[in-house]
Amino acid sequence: MIFLVYGGSGSGKSAYAENLVMKLNSKNKYYLATMKVYGKEGNERVIRHKKLRAGKGFVTIEKETLDLLDAIKYEIPKINSTVLIECVSNLTANEMFKDNRILKPEEVIKKICDDFDRLKNTAENFVVVSNNIFEDGIDYGKNTENYIKALGAINIHLAEIADKVTEVVCGIPLELK
Amino acid sequence: MELYVGGSNQGKYEYAKKIHDEKNIWNDFHLFVKSKIMDGLSVEEIEFEIEEKIISNPALVIISNELGCGVVPFDKDDRMYREITGRLLCRIAEKAESVYRITCGIAQRIK
């Protein structure tokens, strides 16, 4: 099963996603951390998320410039396994702004959607967390607009391949699919 | 008349196109509002133009971006654009037979 968990910043989507992983109760739980850690704020965020996961039996797959397909190398068992991927907005940014160059949104969309399509059968469950950054109506200029466009298209693809889509608002889960 | 709202890049137009005749679809309503504000029209004048379009085509499908879930814009024109679009959408939603919110390409009927 693929679960997409979607919500704004600070909506409680991570906590919801981690609880969902616990409910799925797979023997093998993996956490795919995608954030490049910058400075104090980044560190604090990582510490907060690590506390949330503490004692829950996650194997953390952590790579700064993570390629999604690197997860395959961990030889995740196909049954009794759940992979938590957090967060697609970081994956998209990492891919788009890698190695001091900027990829076109179409390239980023293709790369990440293809990666998810290849990855989706490698574990029993995937819980994928993504971000709502689409509702403020502000024009951020070309590069950021391209990033927003890419994340929007990737979210739509994930919602299509997902069995369940949940939007989290103030910690409250709303079933979209 | 139907209304589709949602964030940018959520697949609103693609969704509406699957259900409705393209000739009835009025996409990017928010940009229409923006251009009318830039032309110097008042809210009442913009509303009058919208009203005319709705009356002339009862099968109209209006699609708009959600603009309101962010920090108050620094620029006055941006603030006006955001506020006026929001208010107009409320009035359109009142008149609409149905209103859908599109998220990640998925529609939720909210009216």
Interface residues (C-beta under 8 A of the other chain):
Chain A: L4 Y6 G8 S130 N132 I133 F134 E135 D136 G137 I138 I148 K149 L151 G152 A153 N155 I156 L158 A159 E160 V165 E167 L176 K177
Chain B: G6 G7 S8 N9 Q10 G11 H30 N65 E66 L67 G68 C69 G70 V71 P73 D78 Y81 R82 T85 T103 C104 G105 I106 Q108
